[in-house]
Amino acid sequence: MLSFLIQRLLQIIPTLILVSMLIFGLQQLLPGDPALIMAGEERDPQVLAEIRHQYRLDQPVPVQYVYWMKGVLSGNLGESMRLKASVGSLVREKLPVTLQLATMALLVALCIGIPAGIISAVKKETLLDYGANIFALWGLSTPNFWLGILLIFLFSVTLEWLPASGYVLLSEDWKASLATTIMPAFVLGNALAAVLMRHTRSAMLQAMGADYVRTARAKGLVESRVVLKHALRNAMTPVVTLLALEFGTLLSGAVLTEQVFTIPGFGKLIIDSVFNRDYAVVQGVVLVTASVYITLNLLADIAYVLINPRLRT
Amino acid sequence: MTAAAFEVTQPTTHEENPWARAWRRLRRRKGAMVALAVVVLFIAMAVLAPLIAPYDPIKTNFMLVRKPPSWLHWFGTDEVGRDVLSRVVWGARASLSAGLVSVGIALGVGVPLGLLAGYAGGWVDTILSRLVDAMLAIPFLILAIALSAFLGPSLSNAMIAIGVTATPVFVRLTRGQTLAAKVEDYVEAARAVGNPHWRVALVHVLPNIVPPLLVQASLAIAGAIIAEAALSFLGLGQQPPAPSWGSMLNVAQRFIAQAPWMAFWPGFAIFCAVLSFNLLGDGLRDALDPRHK
């Protein structure tokens, strides 16, 4: 187990280095001189030279990368030109909002996807199964920003049950916080619920045909116990690892959801930075998201080994 | 030997073409066939947009601002009096071309690189595989947004961004399929008779790994249509006043209380197109899988 962990940790180092190179390389795609973009209306050659010197744009690209990486490794992701704040502090401020949204979306997906998957497998080729499969196709094909707009129309404009936009901190007023995040969480969790439903159904179908389930039935156990204790426990192994991977996808899906519901999270930060040409923030946010994603991949692998005793030796 | 026994041992002289077999299996799947019909309908709508759209999609009319659906304007009008149906019809061009072009880019770059990595192996494979791992470590939409941001907002840049972002999946799939195919007897035989490596890879390996690539391509088109709509919704894709389903939703969001039809139809068009490509992909997967008889 320890050797697996060390091996897996060593594998992510080159990936992280390449990810950092790719993200740094994005800056090279900028048409024209970045110093001119940073200077805005200012065209004074002395100011431009100062900007080039300050951001080391007068140095060769590999040297610029080394300086950037040195900063990143010491926790300095750069500075936002627009907000005049460090990218690190912006990330620390916005990430908890998105994490709350993603966690709630995950709960929504679990509450819908897993029961739907179990029912679909147990009631295979019945109306319930067809209904669950139609729900899964709907979830996978619906753009979440469209679903968000439709839900705002229904629950905020027509029924006036929930606020259409905004965000309240959980620590400030938990009821208001839930009211502002329940709709975005449903929108974000909808597609994941569909993915979970499909995986749970397929894992359950496999488990229900296994010898140990047949033995449990032969022992005379009631069907609900066979399904929930024997089949479900074994079927959950691939689903648990999938959850860790999909949590990273939720972080990227939050970009659109936060935009629709005007939630001041990580996604809103990246979009606002894109439109204000705040490239240091874009690079920082992408780097943090990729690092979280890689860490979740690692955790998924470890969870898979921990859950599956056959892989532990 | 009796005539009956002779009949049994005779090899089949007319082996069914694998593509004909796949088509026969696909036709048996009603969902996939309906999806194919919808895809054809969308393509026809995109190609024939100038002929079938009832009004000019960018001509404004301030006498017709936010009019609800009627006999004159089936899907209603938008915030500057443009016909929503005409814009949905023309928007099919942006969405479908983004889907096809970006997946074309991903196939054009990803398949040769995957073939090279899988066939050559060694350090070429190691470098390409690490690069693919790095790209896959950045969530799809975040990478597409970052690329679009640095390239500049436009439909063509959005297509490039989506295409580049979708490439690693095709590299990984092609590499895996090539690794499996290159140890097959027919590839060994092709090498044994003295074919150069490039010929073995292109003439003997590539045609045999097309089915999984085709399935992935149809599913990737669905993903690319959603990604283009998402980028246009965020203002990074098709720029106004040119119509695209995503940018129509972006504007419609601001008028949801006064004109909900502005948001319903473009979103419904995205949903139908994505659902059709997903169903078609699922159908193709079953039809091209040799385990399904």
Interface residues (C-beta under 8 A of the other chain):
Chain A: P14 T15 L16 L18 V19 M21 L22 I23 L26 Q27 L29 L30 P31 L137 W138 L140 S141 T142 P143 F145 W146 I149 L150 I152 F153 V157 G248 T249 L251 S252 G253 V255 L256 Q259 V260 I270 I271 V274 F275 Y279 V282 Q283 V285 V286 T289 A290 Y293 I294 N297
Chain B: R130 L131 D133 A134 M135 A137 I138 P139 F140 L141 I142 L143 I145 A146 L147 S148 A149 F150 L151 G152 A222 I226 A229 A230 F233 L234 G235 L236 L249 A252 Q253 I256 A257 P260 A263 F264 P266 G267 I270 F271 V274 L275 N278 L279
